[in-house]
Amino acid sequence: MIAAAGIIALLAAIFGGVFFFEKRKQRRSKKEKPDIPSAQTFLKIEDIRHSAINLGGSEYRAAIECGSINYFLLSDNEQSSVESAFSRYLSGLTRPVQFQIQTRQVDMRWAINQIRSNAARQQNPVLQGYAENLAG
């Protein structure tokens, strides 16, 4: 009777150990992340040099970043100049182009306060009027 109880306890320990080992193995495999290909592999990019992207097979793309202007702070003449320059740029393009435009709200109170303080110290009335116009 004691021998049978010992065998049952031994079998229970073996099965319990195998069960514990398998559960632990499953937890480890869930924690391991699958191999994710790099962006370069996914996007088929061979090389990037001097803002030119080589896609292979004689295909290239150019990445151009332009600075921003606050169009509504410009005078009417300045706005017309910007529009005509952009129009000339667009009419000169010979390849397909994709534009990405980002709009962000920016806290410019510090700049407006600085313009107002500089305008108060300005001796030239034309520049003083221009600064006051900018400060709104």
Summary of the structure (lengths in Angstrom):
residues: 136
radius of gyration: 34.5
end to end distance: 99.4
largest distance: 112.8
contacts: 205
relative contact order: 0.04
helix: 57%
strand: 9%
